[in-house]
């Protein structure tokens, strides 16, 4: 990053989100925090100052429920917590895999607008972010332009090489993918989009490896200033085939580590002028 001073900051994000919204719609009466998943994240915020963004689907394919059915009775609750909560477009639904790898402008724009419009209706514009992770993190340049034209300025991904090809790297080529794999950010001068490296996907590691992985990132000056920590929603749920009962503990350890190391909890909007 091109700051005059080193400014370590940390954002948590959760991908593949829709179950907690459906559960809140069906069972919560007075507050979104009657939902246990949201209650957990509020506890992390209260204890560690954590800020978290939920990247959400429009539709739950297992039940047919969509966020168009999300009631707006919790709108004041969402807005009152907008200082540490965000809701932003992820995809139309969990399937098919890699839904935007070959998608054109109109498909991505349509899906993004569908989710964004519903978030504004039931939660408020304050909950939106100009940064997101697209489902599978793979898209055409035109698809990414559609995101940009619908308010997205920054995209987060893995930026790895897999079987000789860029992986979870949007439309970027091998050179830029390899660069981002070893750096916090890179801006494409042609599209204006800022690409941000996911530092750690918590559900990919055993709980005892979380802190050593973070220590290794901290030791790298090219990767340690903008700390992006991510987990997928489904790993919190016993009904998921690959349920991880220690998923909350993984988040807690990462949040505690970040607080102890002096990372400032920050959304993209809190620092984008420095990008």
Secondary structure, DSSP 8 states (H G I E B T S, - for coil): ---SS---EEEEEEEEE-HHHHHHHHH-SS-GGGSHHHHHHHHHHHHH---EEEEEESB-TTT--BGGG--STTHHHHHHTTTTEEEEEEES-S-STTTTSS--HHHHHHHHHHHHHHHHHHT-GGG--SEE--GGG---HHHHHHHHHTT--EEEE--EEETTEEES-TT--HHHHHHHHTSSEEE-TTT--EEEE--EEGGGS-GGGHHHHHHHHHT-TTTSSEEEEEEEGGGG-TTSTT--TTHHHHHHHHHHHHHHTT-EE--GGGTGGG-
